């Protein structure tokens, strides 16, 4: 567990569940550089570094788009 304000690491399915979007959308954001993501190889899962503030910002951006 990280300390308040420090980034945590998530997988695409975890972020998708938190934001109510598809896994494919999260992977697309990783490929486009919208999310800071790392993986060991082409067939490995993405590990996405995201702080609580960044997660809140993504939620806010999504709520604005769906209005």
CHARMM internal coordinates of N, CA and C (Angstrom, degrees):
IC EDIT
DIST 1 N 1 CA 1.4634
DIST 1 CA 1 C 1.5187
ANGL 1 N 1 CA 1 C 109.02
DIST 1 C 2 N 1.3144
ANGL 1 CA 1 C 2 N 117.14
DIHE 1 N 1 CA 1 C 2 N 137.41
DIST 2 N 2 CA 1.4570
ANGL 1 C 2 N 2 CA 119.98
DIHE 1 CA 1 C 2 N 2 CA -179.75
DIST 2 CA 2 C 1.5212
ANGL 2 N 2 CA 2 C 110.35
DIHE 1 C 2 N 2 CA 2 C -89.18
DIST 2 C 3 N 1.3007
ANGL 2 CA 2 C 3 N 114.78
DIHE 2 N 2 CA 2 C 3 N 165.79
DIST 3 N 3 CA 1.4527
ANGL 2 C 3 N 3 CA 120.94
DIHE 2 CA 2 C 3 N 3 CA 175.87
DIST 3 CA 3 C 1.5241
ANGL 3 N 3 CA 3 C 109.28
DIHE 2 C 3 N 3 CA 3 C -81.49
DIST 3 C 4 N 1.3057
ANGL 3 CA 3 C 4 N 116.76
DIHE 3 N 3 CA 3 C 4 N 159.55
DIST 4 N 4 CA 1.4666
ANGL 3 C 4 N 4 CA 121.31
DIHE 3 CA 3 C 4 N 4 CA -179.88
DIST 4 CA 4 C 1.5252
ANGL 4 N 4 CA 4 C 109.94
DIHE 3 C 4 N 4 CA 4 C -53.44
DIST 4 C 5 N 1.3223
ANGL 4 CA 4 C 5 N 116.29
DIHE 4 N 4 CA 4 C 5 N 130.94
DIST 5 N 5 CA 1.4531
ANGL 4 C 5 N 5 CA 121.52
DIHE 4 CA 4 C 5 N 5 CA 177.98
DIST 5 CA 5 C 1.5139
ANGL 5 N 5 CA 5 C 114.75
DIHE 4 C 5 N 5 CA 5 C 88.23
DIST 5 C 6 N 1.3318
ANGL 5 CA 5 C 6 N 118.02
DIHE 5 N 5 CA 5 C 6 N -15.03
DIST 6 N 6 CA 1.4608
ANGL 5 C 6 N 6 CA 120.59
DIHE 5 CA 5 C 6 N 6 CA 179.18
DIST 6 CA 6 C 1.5298
ANGL 6 N 6 CA 6 C 109.73
DIHE 5 C 6 N 6 CA 6 C -88.28
DIST 6 C 7 N 1.3220
ANGL 6 CA 6 C 7 N 115.96
DIHE 6 N 6 CA 6 C 7 N 146.86
DIST 7 N 7 CA 1.4708
ANGL 6 C 7 N 7 CA 119.05
DIHE 6 CA 6 C 7 N 7 CA 179.87
DIST 7 CA 7 C 1.5231
ANGL 7 N 7 CA 7 C 111.83
DIHE 6 C 7 N 7 CA 7 C -66.89
DIST 7 C 8 N 1.2941
ANGL 7 CA 7 C 8 N 115.19
DIHE 7 N 7 CA 7 C 8 N 150.27
DIST 8 N 8 CA 1.4549
ANGL 7 C 8 N 8 CA 122.49
DIHE 7 CA 7 C 8 N 8 CA 172.42
DIST 8 CA 8 C 1.5287
ANGL 8 N 8 CA 8 C 107.27
DIHE 7 C 8 N 8 CA 8 C -117.66
DIST 8 C 9 N 1.3174
ANGL 8 CA 8 C 9 N 116.22
DIHE 8 N 8 CA 8 C 9 N 166.34
DIST 9 N 9 CA 1.4588
ANGL 8 C 9 N 9 CA 121.08
DIHE 8 CA 8 C 9 N 9 CA 178.69
DIST 9 CA 9 C 1.5249
ANGL 9 N 9 CA 9 C 109.75
DIHE 8 C 9 N 9 CA 9 C -108.55
DIST 9 C 10 N 1.3166
ANGL 9 CA 9 C 10 N 115.15
DIHE 9 N 9 CA 9 C 10 N 135.38
DIST 10 N 10 CA 1.4639
ANGL 9 C 10 N 10 CA 122.77
DIHE 9 CA 9 C 10 N 10 CA -178.07
DIST 10 CA 10 C 1.5252
ANGL 10 N 10 CA 10 C 109.35
DIHE 9 C 10 N 10 CA 10 C -131.43
DIST 10 C 11 N 1.3325
ANGL 10 CA 10 C 11 N 115.60
DIHE 10 N 10 CA 10 C 11 N 158.52
DIST 11 N 11 CA 1.4654
ANGL 10 C 11 N 11 CA 121.43
DIHE 10 CA 10 C 11 N 11 CA 171.06
DIST 11 CA 11 C 1.5256
ANGL 11 N 11 CA 11 C 107.78
DIHE 10 C 11 N 11 CA 11 C -97.11
DIST 11 C 12 N 1.3323
ANGL 11 CA 11 C 12 N 118.16
DIHE 11 N 11 CA 11 C 12 N 162.50
DIST 12 N 12 CA 1.4683
ANGL 11 C 12 N 12 CA 119.89
DIHE 11 CA 11 C 12 N 12 CA 177.64
DIST 12 CA 12 C 1.5337
ANGL 12 N 12 CA 12 C 113.97
DIHE 11 C 12 N 12 CA 12 C -53.88
DIST 12 C 13 N 1.3425
ANGL 12 CA 12 C 13 N 119.81
DIHE 12 N 12 CA 12 C 13 N -43.53
DIST 13 N 13 CA 1.4684
ANGL 12 C 13 N 13 CA 117.88
DIHE 12 CA 12 C 13 N 13 CA 178.90
DIST 13 CA 13 C 1.5342
ANGL 13 N 13 CA 13 C 113.18
DIHE 12 C 13 N 13 CA 13 C -62.36
DIST 13 C 14 N 1.3256
ANGL 13 CA 13 C 14 N 117.36
DIHE 13 N 13 CA 13 C 14 N -34.29
DIST 14 N 14 CA 1.4589
ANGL 13 C 14 N 14 CA 120.22
DIHE 13 CA 13 C 14 N 14 CA 178.81
DIST 14 CA 14 C 1.5270
ANGL 14 N 14 CA 14 C 110.80
DIHE 13 C 14 N 14 CA 14 C -66.08
DIST 14 C 15 N 1.3211
ANGL 14 CA 14 C 15 N 116.57
DIHE 14 N 14 CA 14 C 15 N -45.81
DIST 15 N 15 CA 1.4618
ANGL 14 C 15 N 15 CA 120.01
DIHE 14 CA 14 C 15 N 15 CA 179.68
DIST 15 CA 15 C 1.5259
ANGL 15 N 15 CA 15 C 110.40
DIHE 14 C 15 N 15 CA 15 C -67.24
DIST 15 C 16 N 1.3266
ANGL 15 CA 15 C 16 N 116.63
DIHE 15 N 15 CA 15 C 16 N -40.17
DIST 16 N 16 CA 1.4687
ANGL 15 C 16 N 16 CA 120.41
DIHE 15 CA 15 C 16 N 16 CA 178.11
DIST 16 CA 16 C 1.5250
ANGL 16 N 16 CA 16 C 110.40
DIHE 15 C 16 N 16 CA 16 C -57.60
DIST 16 C 17 N 1.3283
ANGL 16 CA 16 C 17 N 116.78
DIHE 16 N 16 CA 16 C 17 N -43.32
DIST 17 N 17 CA 1.4670
ANGL 16 C 17 N 17 CA 120.64
DIHE 16 CA 16 C 17 N 17 CA -179.77
DIST 17 CA 17 C 1.5284
ANGL 17 N 17 CA 17 C 111.09
DIHE 16 C 17 N 17 CA 17 C -66.86
DIST 17 C 18 N 1.3210
ANGL 17 CA 17 C 18 N 116.81
DIHE 17 N 17 CA 17 C 18 N -39.27
DIST 18 N 18 CA 1.4620
ANGL 17 C 18 N 18 CA 120.53
DIHE 17 CA 17 C 18 N 18 CA -179.58
DIST 18 CA 18 C 1.5272
ANGL 18 N 18 CA 18 C 112.50
DIHE 17 C 18 N 18 CA 18 C -67.59
DIST 18 C 19 N 1.3368
ANGL 18 CA 18 C 19 N 116.53
DIHE 18 N 18 CA 18 C 19 N -31.54
DIST 19 N 19 CA 1.4613
ANGL 18 C 19 N 19 CA 120.69
DIHE 18 CA 18 C 19 N 19 CA -174.74
DIST 19 CA 19 C 1.5238
ANGL 19 N 19 CA 19 C 114.13
DIHE 18 C 19 N 19 CA 19 C -104.73
DIST 19 C 20 N 1.3184
ANGL 19 CA 19 C 20 N 117.52
DIHE 19 N 19 CA 19 C 20 N -9.55
DIST 20 N 20 CA 1.4635
ANGL 19 C 20 N 20 CA 120.11
DIHE 19 CA 19 C 20 N 20 CA -179.29
DIST 20 CA 20 C 1.5120
ANGL 20 N 20 CA 20 C 113.34
DIHE 19 C 20 N 20 CA 20 C 72.43
DIST 20 C 21 N 1.3390
ANGL 20 CA 20 C 21 N 116.11
DIHE 20 N 20 CA 20 C 21 N 34.65
DIST 21 N 21 CA 1.4679
ANGL 20 C 21 N 21 CA 121.53
DIHE 20 CA 20 C 21 N 21 CA 176.42
DIST 21 CA 21 C 1.5286
ANGL 21 N 21 CA 21 C 107.87
DIHE 20 C 21 N 21 CA 21 C -121.61
DIST 21 C 22 N 1.3153
ANGL 21 CA 21 C 22 N 116.77
DIHE 21 N 21 CA 21 C 22 N 174.84
DIST 22 N 22 CA 1.4674
ANGL 21 C 22 N 22 CA 120.03
DIHE 21 CA 21 C 22 N 22 CA 179.88
DIST 22 CA 22 C 1.5356
ANGL 22 N 22 CA 22 C 110.69
DIHE 21 C 22 N 22 CA 22 C -82.65
DIST 22 C 23 N 1.3289
ANGL 22 CA 22 C 23 N 114.77
DIHE 22 N 22 CA 22 C 23 N 158.18
DIST 23 N 23 CA 1.4694
ANGL 22 C 23 N 23 CA 120.62
DIHE 22 CA 22 C 23 N 23 CA 174.37
DIST 23 CA 23 C 1.5290
ANGL 23 N 23 CA 23 C 109.83
DIHE 22 C 23 N 23 CA 23 C -57.54
DIST 23 C 24 N 1.3345
ANGL 23 CA 23 C 24 N 115.76
DIHE 23 N 23 CA 23 C 24 N -39.93
DIST 24 N 24 CA 1.4663
ANGL 23 C 24 N 24 CA 120.89
DIHE 23 CA 23 C 24 N 24 CA -178.16
DIST 24 CA 24 C 1.5300
ANGL 24 N 24 CA 24 C 111.27
DIHE 23 C 24 N 24 CA 24 C -61.31
DIST 24 C 25 N 1.3176
ANGL 24 CA 24 C 25 N 116.91
DIHE 24 N 24 CA 24 C 25 N -36.93
DIST 25 N 25 CA 1.4724
ANGL 24 C 25 N 25 CA 120.59
DIHE 24 CA 24 C 25 N 25 CA 177.51
DIST 25 CA 25 C 1.5172
ANGL 25 N 25 CA 25 C 110.36
DIHE 24 C 25 N 25 CA 25 C -63.87
DIST 25 C 26 N 1.3221
ANGL 25 CA 25 C 26 N 116.71
DIHE 25 N 25 CA 25 C 26 N -43.50
DIST 26 N 26 CA 1.4657
ANGL 25 C 26 N 26 CA 120.54
DIHE 25 CA 25 C 26 N 26 CA 179.92
DIST 26 CA 26 C 1.5282
ANGL 26 N 26 CA 26 C 110.59
DIHE 25 C 26 N 26 CA 26 C -64.23
DIST 26 C 27 N 1.3219
ANGL 26 CA 26 C 27 N 117.37
DIHE 26 N 26 CA 26 C 27 N -42.96
DIST 27 N 27 CA 1.4669
ANGL 26 C 27 N 27 CA 120.82
DIHE 26 CA 26 C 27 N 27 CA 178.08
DIST 27 CA 27 C 1.5333
ANGL 27 N 27 CA 27 C 110.05
DIHE 26 C 27 N 27 CA 27 C -62.23
DIST 27 C 28 N 1.3293
ANGL 27 CA 27 C 28 N 117.03
DIHE 27 N 27 CA 27 C 28 N -40.28
DIST 28 N 28 CA 1.4678
ANGL 27 C 28 N 28 CA 121.13
DIHE 27 CA 27 C 28 N 28 CA 177.73
DIST 28 CA 28 C 1.5300
ANGL 28 N 28 CA 28 C 110.08
DIHE 27 C 28 N 28 CA 28 C -60.42
DIST 28 C 29 N 1.3418
ANGL 28 CA 28 C 29 N 116.92
DIHE 28 N 28 CA 28 C 29 N -43.44
DIST 29 N 29 CA 1.4664
ANGL 28 C 29 N 29 CA 120.52
DIHE 28 CA 28 C 29 N 29 CA 177.96
DIST 29 CA 29 C 1.5280
ANGL 29 N 29 CA 29 C 110.91
DIHE 28 C 29 N 29 CA 29 C -61.25
DIST 29 C 30 N 1.3370
ANGL 29 CA 29 C 30 N 116.78
DIHE 29 N 29 CA 29 C 30 N -37.20
DIST 30 N 30 CA 1.4701
ANGL 29 C 30 N 30 CA 120.72
DIHE 29 CA 29 C 30 N 30 CA 177.80
DIST 30 CA 30 C 1.5215
ANGL 30 N 30 CA 30 C 110.65
DIHE 29 C 30 N 30 CA 30 C -64.18
DIST 30 C 31 N 1.3178
ANGL 30 CA 30 C 31 N 116.23
DIHE 30 N 30 CA 30 C 31 N -46.76
DIST 31 N 31 CA 1.4671
ANGL 30 C 31 N 31 CA 121.14
DIHE 30 CA 30 C 31 N 31 CA -178.55
DIST 31 CA 31 C 1.5185
ANGL 31 N 31 CA 31 C 112.13
DIHE 30 C 31 N 31 CA 31 C -64.45
DIST 31 C 32 N 1.3280
ANGL 31 CA 31 C 32 N 116.71
DIHE 31 N 31 CA 31 C 32 N -33.05
DIST 32 N 32 CA 1.4732
ANGL 31 C 32 N 32 CA 121.07
DIHE 31 CA 31 C 32 N 32 CA -179.75
DIST 32 CA 32 C 1.5248
ANGL 32 N 32 CA 32 C 113.29
DIHE 31 C 32 N 32 CA 32 C -85.41
DIST 32 C 33 N 1.3441
ANGL 32 CA 32 C 33 N 116.65
DIHE 32 N 32 CA 32 C 33 N -5.06
DIST 33 N 33 CA 1.4604
ANGL 32 C 33 N 33 CA 120.04
DIHE 32 CA 32 C 33 N 33 CA 178.64
DIST 33 CA 33 C 1.5197
ANGL 33 N 33 CA 33 C 114.83
DIHE 32 C 33 N 33 CA 33 C 84.91
DIST 33 C 34 N 1.3287
ANGL 33 CA 33 C 34 N 116.95
DIHE 33 N 33 CA 33 C 34 N 9.13
DIST 34 N 34 CA 1.4634
ANGL 33 C 34 N 34 CA 119.89
DIHE 33 CA 33 C 34 N 34 CA 178.14
DIST 34 CA 34 C 1.5285
ANGL 34 N 34 CA 34 C 110.53
DIHE 33 C 34 N 34 CA 34 C -69.63
DIST 34 C 35 N 1.3264
ANGL 34 CA 34 C 35 N 116.56
DIHE 34 N 34 CA 34 C 35 N -30.52
DIST 35 N 35 CA 1.4620
ANGL 34 C 35 N 35 CA 122.45
DIHE 34 CA 34 C 35 N 35 CA 177.69
DIST 35 CA 35 C 1.5245
ANGL 35 N 35 CA 35 C 109.06
DIHE 34 C 35 N 35 CA 35 C -117.36
DIST 35 C 36 N 1.3234
ANGL 35 CA 35 C 36 N 116.67
DIHE 35 N 35 CA 35 C 36 N 143.60
DIST 36 N 36 CA 1.4652
ANGL 35 C 36 N 36 CA 121.84
DIHE 35 CA 35 C 36 N 36 CA 176.30
DIST 36 CA 36 C 1.5194
ANGL 36 N 36 CA 36 C 106.98
DIHE 35 C 36 N 36 CA 36 C -79.80
DIST 36 C 37 N 1.3400
ANGL 36 CA 36 C 37 N 116.23
DIHE 36 N 36 CA 36 C 37 N 108.98
DIST 37 N 37 CA 1.4611
ANGL 36 C 37 N 37 CA 120.64
DIHE 36 CA 36 C 37 N 37 CA -174.80
DIST 37 CA 37 C 1.5257
ANGL 37 N 37 CA 37 C 110.70
DIHE 36 C 37 N 37 CA 37 C -133.20
DIST 37 C 38 N 1.3205
ANGL 37 CA 37 C 38 N 114.61
DIHE 37 N 37 CA 37 C 38 N 148.74
DIST 38 N 38 CA 1.4626
ANGL 37 C 38 N 38 CA 121.77
DIHE 37 CA 37 C 38 N 38 CA 178.71
DIST 38 CA 38 C 1.5157
ANGL 38 N 38 CA 38 C 108.21
DIHE 37 C 38 N 38 CA 38 C -134.05
DIST 38 C 39 N 1.3231
ANGL 38 CA 38 C 39 N 115.37
DIHE 38 N 38 CA 38 C 39 N 150.10
DIST 39 N 39 CA 1.4589
ANGL 38 C 39 N 39 CA 120.60
DIHE 38 CA 38 C 39 N 39 CA 172.02
DIST 39 CA 39 C 1.5125
ANGL 39 N 39 CA 39 C 108.46
DIHE 38 C 39 N 39 CA 39 C -153.27
DIST 39 C 40 N 1.3245
ANGL 39 CA 39 C 40 N 116.40
DIHE 39 N 39 CA 39 C 40 N 155.68
DIST 40 N 40 CA 1.4580
ANGL 39 C 40 N 40 CA 122.19
DIHE 39 CA 39 C 40 N 40 CA -174.21
DIST 40 CA 40 C 1.5282
ANGL 40 N 40 CA 40 C 112.62
DIHE 39 C 40 N 40 CA 40 C -77.65
DIST 40 C 41 N 1.3015
ANGL 40 CA 40 C 41 N 117.74
DIHE 40 N 40 CA 40 C 41 N -30.94
DIST 41 N 41 CA 1.4575
ANGL 40 C 41 N 41 CA 121.52
DIHE 40 CA 40 C 41 N 41 CA -179.25
DIST 41 CA 41 C 1.5161
ANGL 41 N 41 CA 41 C 110.13
DIHE 40 C 41 N 41 CA 41 C -159.26
DIST 41 C 42 N 1.3237
ANGL 41 CA 41 C 42 N 115.48
DIHE 41 N 41 CA 41 C 42 N 175.54
DIST 42 N 42 CA 1.4665
ANGL 41 C 42 N 42 CA 120.08
DIHE 41 CA 41 C 42 N 42 CA -176.35
DIST 42 CA 42 C 1.5250
ANGL 42 N 42 CA 42 C 113.24
DIHE 41 C 42 N 42 CA 42 C -60.37
DIST 42 C 43 N 1.3203
ANGL 42 CA 42 C 43 N 117.61
DIHE 42 N 42 CA 42 C 43 N -31.98
DIST 43 N 43 CA 1.4616
ANGL 42 C 43 N 43 CA 120.77
DIHE 42 CA 42 C 43 N 43 CA -177.22
DIST 43 CA 43 C 1.5344
ANGL 43 N 43 CA 43 C 112.74
DIHE 42 C 43 N 43 CA 43 C -93.61
DIST 43 C 44 N 1.3211
ANGL 43 CA 43 C 44 N 117.44
DIHE 43 N 43 CA 43 C 44 N -1.59
DIST 44 N 44 CA 1.4699
ANGL 43 C 44 N 44 CA 121.67
DIHE 43 CA 43 C 44 N 44 CA -178.38
DIST 44 CA 44 C 1.5257
ANGL 44 N 44 CA 44 C 110.70
DIHE 43 C 44 N 44 CA 44 C -87.54
DIST 44 C 45 N 1.3124
ANGL 44 CA 44 C 45 N 114.98
DIHE 44 N 44 CA 44 C 45 N 157.73
DIST 45 N 45 CA 1.4588
ANGL 44 C 45 N 45 CA 120.03
DIHE 44 CA 44 C 45 N 45 CA 179.57
DIST 45 CA 45 C 1.5247
ANGL 45 N 45 CA 45 C 110.93
DIHE 44 C 45 N 45 CA 45 C -73.02
DIST 45 C 46 N 1.2963
ANGL 45 CA 45 C 46 N 115.83
DIHE 45 N 45 CA 45 C 46 N 153.00
DIST 46 N 46 CA 1.4588
ANGL 45 C 46 N 46 CA 121.52
DIHE 45 CA 45 C 46 N 46 CA 173.30
DIST 46 CA 46 C 1.5240
ANGL 46 N 46 CA 46 C 109.21
DIHE 45 C 46 N 46 CA 46 C -75.50
DIST 46 C 47 N 1.3173
ANGL 46 CA 46 C 47 N 116.71
DIHE 46 N 46 CA 46 C 47 N 142.27
DIST 47 N 47 CA 1.4549
ANGL 46 C 47 N 47 CA 123.35
DIHE 46 CA 46 C 47 N 47 CA 168.76
DIST 47 CA 47 C 1.5082
ANGL 47 N 47 CA 47 C 105.51
DIHE 46 C 47 N 47 CA 47 C -115.23
DIST 47 C 48 N 1.3128
ANGL 47 CA 47 C 48 N 115.77
DIHE 47 N 47 CA 47 C 48 N 119.49
DIST 48 N 48 CA 1.4595
ANGL 47 C 48 N 48 CA 122.03
DIHE 47 CA 47 C 48 N 48 CA -170.84
DIST 48 CA 48 C 1.5259
ANGL 48 N 48 CA 48 C 109.21
DIHE 47 C 48 N 48 CA 48 C -108.10
DIST 48 C 49 N 1.3227
ANGL 48 CA 48 C 49 N 114.83
DIHE 48 N 48 CA 48 C 49 N 123.84
DIST 49 N 49 CA 1.4569
ANGL 48 C 49 N 49 CA 121.53
DIHE 48 CA 48 C 49 N 49 CA -179.80
DIST 49 CA 49 C 1.5247
ANGL 49 N 49 CA 49 C 108.02
DIHE 48 C 49 N 49 CA 49 C -89.91
DIST 49 C 50 N 1.3355
ANGL 49 CA 49 C 50 N 116.22
DIHE 49 N 49 CA 49 C 50 N 119.59
DIST 50 N 50 CA 1.4536
ANGL 49 C 50 N 50 CA 120.61
DIHE 49 CA 49 C 50 N 50 CA -173.05
DIST 50 CA 50 C 1.5217
ANGL 50 N 50 CA 50 C 110.16
DIHE 49 C 50 N 50 CA 50 C -148.24
DIST 50 C 51 N 1.3114
ANGL 50 CA 50 C 51 N 116.53
DIHE 50 N 50 CA 50 C 51 N 127.42
DIST 51 N 51 CA 1.4642
ANGL 50 C 51 N 51 CA 120.66
DIHE 50 CA 50 C 51 N 51 CA 176.31
DIST 51 CA 51 C 1.5293
ANGL 51 N 51 CA 51 C 109.13
DIHE 50 C 51 N 51 CA 51 C -85.41
DIST 51 C 52 N 1.3086
ANGL 51 CA 51 C 52 N 116.15
DIHE 51 N 51 CA 51 C 52 N 167.11
DIST 52 N 52 CA 1.4702
ANGL 51 C 52 N 52 CA 119.85
DIHE 51 CA 51 C 52 N 52 CA 177.30
DIST 52 CA 52 C 1.5271
ANGL 52 N 52 CA 52 C 110.37
DIHE 51 C 52 N 52 CA 52 C -62.34
DIST 52 C 53 N 1.3318
ANGL 52 CA 52 C 53 N 116.56
DIHE 52 N 52 CA 52 C 53 N -37.86
DIST 53 N 53 CA 1.4681
ANGL 52 C 53 N 53 CA 120.24
DIHE 52 CA 52 C 53 N 53 CA 179.06
DIST 53 CA 53 C 1.5261
ANGL 53 N 53 CA 53 C 110.56
DIHE 52 C 53 N 53 CA 53 C -63.80
DIST 53 C 54 N 1.3352
ANGL 53 CA 53 C 54 N 116.93
DIHE 53 N 53 CA 53 C 54 N -42.16
DIST 54 N 54 CA 1.4715
ANGL 53 C 54 N 54 CA 120.59
DIHE 53 CA 53 C 54 N 54 CA 178.96
DIST 54 CA 54 C 1.5284
ANGL 54 N 54 CA 54 C 110.73
DIHE 53 C 54 N 54 CA 54 C -65.87
DIST 54 C 55 N 1.3173
ANGL 54 CA 54 C 55 N 116.19
DIHE 54 N 54 CA 54 C 55 N -38.79
DIST 55 N 55 CA 1.4601
ANGL 54 C 55 N 55 CA 120.51
DIHE 54 CA 54 C 55 N 55 CA 177.85
DIST 55 CA 55 C 1.5281
ANGL 55 N 55 CA 55 C 110.13
DIHE 54 C 55 N 55 CA 55 C -63.80
DIST 55 C 56 N 1.3138
ANGL 55 CA 55 C 56 N 116.70
DIHE 55 N 55 CA 55 C 56 N -42.49
DIST 56 N 56 CA 1.4745
ANGL 55 C 56 N 56 CA 120.75
DIHE 55 CA 55 C 56 N 56 CA 177.61
DIST 56 CA 56 C 1.5208
ANGL 56 N 56 CA 56 C 111.26
DIHE 55 C 56 N 56 CA 56 C -62.28
DIST 56 C 57 N 1.3288
ANGL 56 CA 56 C 57 N 116.55
DIHE 56 N 56 CA 56 C 57 N -40.35
DIST 57 N 57 CA 1.4698
ANGL 56 C 57 N 57 CA 121.51
DIHE 56 CA 56 C 57 N 57 CA 178.89
DIST 57 CA 57 C 1.5289
ANGL 57 N 57 CA 57 C 110.50
DIHE 56 C 57 N 57 CA 57 C -63.02
DIST 57 C 58 N 1.3259
ANGL 57 CA 57 C 58 N 116.89
DIHE 57 N 57 CA 57 C 58 N -42.89
DIST 58 N 58 CA 1.4701
ANGL 57 C 58 N 58 CA 120.31
DIHE 57 CA 57 C 58 N 58 CA 177.44
DIST 58 CA 58 C 1.5224
ANGL 58 N 58 CA 58 C 110.55
DIHE 57 C 58 N 58 CA 58 C -61.25
DIST 58 C 59 N 1.3322
ANGL 58 CA 58 C 59 N 117.13
DIHE 58 N 58 CA 58 C 59 N -43.44
DIST 59 N 59 CA 1.4729
ANGL 58 C 59 N 59 CA 120.78
DIHE 58 CA 58 C 59 N 59 CA 178.09
DIST 59 CA 59 C 1.5220
ANGL 59 N 59 CA 59 C 110.61
DIHE 58 C 59 N 59 CA 59 C -59.50
DIST 59 C 60 N 1.3246
ANGL 59 CA 59 C 60 N 115.42
DIHE 59 N 59 CA 59 C 60 N -44.51
DIST 60 N 60 CA 1.4642
ANGL 59 C 60 N 60 CA 120.55
DIHE 59 CA 59 C 60 N 60 CA 179.89
DIST 60 CA 60 C 1.5261
ANGL 60 N 60 CA 60 C 110.74
DIHE 59 C 60 N 60 CA 60 C -62.38
DIST 60 C 61 N 1.3366
ANGL 60 CA 60 C 61 N 116.97
DIHE 60 N 60 CA 60 C 61 N -46.59
DIST 61 N 61 CA 1.4621
ANGL 60 C 61 N 61 CA 121.17
DIHE 60 CA 60 C 61 N 61 CA 178.80
DIST 61 CA 61 C 1.5251
ANGL 61 N 61 CA 61 C 111.34
DIHE 60 C 61 N 61 CA 61 C -58.53
DIST 61 C 62 N 1.3296
ANGL 61 CA 61 C 62 N 116.81
DIHE 61 N 61 CA 61 C 62 N -42.24
DIST 62 N 62 CA 1.4563
ANGL 61 C 62 N 62 CA 120.57
DIHE 61 CA 61 C 62 N 62 CA 179.95
DIST 62 CA 62 C 1.5137
ANGL 62 N 62 CA 62 C 111.84
DIHE 61 C 62 N 62 CA 62 C -67.44
DIST 62 C 63 N 1.3144
ANGL 62 CA 62 C 63 N 118.28
DIHE 62 N 62 CA 62 C 63 N -37.99
DIST 63 N 63 CA 1.4550
ANGL 62 C 63 N 63 CA 120.19
DIHE 62 CA 62 C 63 N 63 CA -179.75
DIST 63 CA 63 C 1.5265
ANGL 63 N 63 CA 63 C 111.42
DIHE 62 C 63 N 63 CA 63 C -68.50
DIST 63 C 64 N 1.3187
ANGL 63 CA 63 C 64 N 116.57
DIHE 63 N 63 CA 63 C 64 N -33.53
DIST 64 N 64 CA 1.4707
ANGL 63 C 64 N 64 CA 120.62
DIHE 63 CA 63 C 64 N 64 CA 177.45
DIST 64 CA 64 C 1.5332
ANGL 64 N 64 CA 64 C 110.12
DIHE 63 C 64 N 64 CA 64 C -66.84
DIST 64 C 65 N 1.3352
ANGL 64 CA 64 C 65 N 116.28
DIHE 64 N 64 CA 64 C 65 N -41.61
DIST 65 N 65 CA 1.4603
ANGL 64 C 65 N 65 CA 120.60
DIHE 64 CA 64 C 65 N 65 CA -178.46
DIST 65 CA 65 C 1.5186
ANGL 65 N 65 CA 65 C 113.22
DIHE 64 C 65 N 65 CA 65 C -68.08
DIST 65 C 66 N 1.3274
ANGL 65 CA 65 C 66 N 117.41
DIHE 65 N 65 CA 65 C 66 N -28.46
DIST 66 N 66 CA 1.4689
ANGL 65 C 66 N 66 CA 120.05
DIHE 65 CA 65 C 66 N 66 CA -175.77
DIST 66 CA 66 C 1.5201
ANGL 66 N 66 CA 66 C 112.83
DIHE 65 C 66 N 66 CA 66 C -91.67
DIST 66 C 67 N 1.2985
ANGL 66 CA 66 C 67 N 118.48
DIHE 66 N 66 CA 66 C 67 N 1.63
DIST 67 N 67 CA 1.4761
ANGL 66 C 67 N 67 CA 120.72
DIHE 66 CA 66 C 67 N 67 CA 179.01
DIST 67 CA 67 C 1.5038
ANGL 67 N 67 CA 67 C 111.21
DIHE 66 C 67 N 67 CA 67 C -79.38
END
COOR INIT
IC SEED 1 N 1 CA 1 C
IC BUILD
